[in-house]
Amino acid sequence: MASNYVAIAANIKTKLLTVANIGQVHDYYRWSKDAGAFLAMFSATIGGVKQIRGWEITRTAVTEHKHGAFWRHHQFRISGYMGLQDAAGTDKTFQTLVENICETFRTADGGATWDYRNGDSPDNSAMQVNTIDVREFGAVLCHYAEITLSVTEKIIA
């Protein structure tokens, strides 16, 4: 059986969608030459307020080794954007979203042949928050986060 990349990405998206007020979630990186169309892909209405709040999932690396079976170690990047409103204290909201995402995957079940864990370092959490900062996203000032999610998959021939 080949790698379950598409199924894993879809499962990550499904789990992200269980996080309250997560916004838009895409299981691949989105692109558009049109700035308005691009921003629309990340537009969400939360609490009656339309805003930029969205997440993208992509795989950034894969290593493989053989120990009886073949094992693949996927590194996924979950990138998140949320419109910044200083007066509303959106930094606290965004930080809470990041924490809720980590909590979701801390105890998440994987699939039949893969798990959310760092196979090379099973004592480490599958989730690592690499970056939290502020960036301009399509001319909108936004909170930004990059989260790495490790998935270890057993390849069944």
C-alpha positions in Angstrom: 0.0 0.0 0.0 1.3 3.5 -0.8 1.5 6.3 1.7 -1.7 7.7 3.1 -0.7 11.3 2.6 -4.1 12.5 1.3 -6.0 10.6 4.1 -3.7 12.0 6.8 -4.1 15.6 5.5 -7.9 15.1 5.4 -7.8 13.7 9.0 -5.8 16.7 10.2 -8.3 19.0 8.6 -11.2 17.2 10.2 -9.6 17.4 13.6 -8.9 21.1 13.2 -12.5 21.7 12.4 -13.5 20.4 15.8 -11.6 23.4 17.4 -14.2 26.1 18.4 -14.1 29.2 16.2 -11.2 27.9 14.1 -12.3 29.6 10.9 -11.5 28.3 7.5 -9.4 25.2 7.2 -7.7 24.1 3.9 -5.9 20.7 3.6 -3.5 22.2 1.1 -1.8 25.6 0.6 -4.0 28.1 -1.2 -2.9 30.6 -3.8 -4.4 33.3 -6.0 -3.1 36.1 -8.1 -6.2 38.1 -7.0 -5.7 39.6 -3.5 -9.5 39.8 -2.9 -10.0 36.2 -3.9 -7.1 35.1 -1.8 -8.4 36.9 1.3 -11.9 35.4 0.7 -10.4 31.9 1.1 -9.5 32.8 4.7 -12.6 34.9 5.6 -14.8 33.6 8.4 -17.6 35.0 10.4 -17.0 34.4 14.1 -19.5 35.8 16.6 -21.2 37.8 13.9 -17.9 39.5 12.9 -16.4 38.9 9.5 -12.6 38.6 9.7 -9.5 36.8 8.4 -9.2 33.6 10.3 -7.9 30.5 8.5 -5.5 27.7 8.5 -3.5 25.8 5.8 -2.0 22.3 5.9 0.9 21.1 3.9 3.6 18.4 4.3 7.1 19.8 4.5 9.3 16.7 4.9 9.2 12.9 4.9 11.9 10.5 6.1 11.7 6.8 5.9 13.5 3.8 7.4 13.1 0.1 7.5 12.9 -1.7 10.8 11.0 -4.9 10.0 8.4 -2.8 8.1 8.9 0.5 6.3 8.2 3.5 8.5 7.5 7.0 7.1 7.9 10.1 9.3 5.8 12.9 7.9 6.2 16.5 9.0 3.2 18.6 8.4 3.0 22.4 8.7 -0.2 24.0 9.9 -0.1 27.7 9.1 -2.7 30.0 10.7 -3.7 33.6 10.1 -6.1 35.8 12.1 -6.9 39.5 11.6 -5.2 41.6 14.3 -7.3 44.1 16.2 -5.3 45.6 19.1 -8.3 47.2 20.8 -10.1 43.8 20.9 -7.0 42.0 22.3 -7.0 39.5 19.5 -3.5 38.3 20.5 -5.1 36.5 23.5 -7.7 34.9 21.2 -5.1 33.8 18.7 -2.9 32.4 21.4 -5.8 30.4 22.8 -6.6 29.0 19.3 -3.0 27.8 19.1 -3.3 26.1 22.5 -6.6 24.5 21.6 -5.1 23.1 18.4 -2.2 21.6 20.4 -4.7 20.1 22.9 -6.7 18.5 20.1 -3.7 16.7 18.7 -2.1 15.8 22.0 -4.7 13.1 22.5 -5.8 12.5 18.9 -6.1 9.0 17.4 -4.6 8.5 14.0 -5.5 6.0 11.3 -5.2 2.3 10.9 -1.6 2.5 9.9 -0.4 5.8 11.3 -0.3 7.9 14.5 0.2 11.4 15.6 3.6 11.0 17.1 7.2 11.8 16.5 8.5 8.3 15.6 12.1 9.2 16.0 11.5 10.7 19.5 8.3 9.1 20.8 8.7 10.9 24.1 8.2 14.2 22.3 4.8 15.6 21.6 3.6 15.4 18.0 2.9 19.1 18.1 5.5 21.8 18.1 4.7 25.5 17.8 7.6 27.0 15.8 6.5 30.5 15.2 3.9 33.0 16.6 4.2 36.5 15.3 2.5 39.3 13.3 2.6 39.4 9.5 0.9 41.2 6.7 -1.4 38.8 4.9 -2.8 40.2 1.7 -2.4 43.8 3.0 -4.1 42.9 6.3 -2.2 42.9 9.5 -2.6 39.4 11.0 -1.5 37.1 13.8 0.5 34.2 12.3 1.5 30.8 13.6 3.4 27.8 12.2 2.8 24.5 14.0 4.6 21.4 13.1 2.7 18.1 13.4 4.6 14.8 13.3 2.9 11.7 11.9 4.5 8.2 11.9 3.1 5.8 9.4 3.7 2.1 8.9 3.9 1.3 5.2 2.2 -2.1 4.5 3.5 -3.7 1.3 
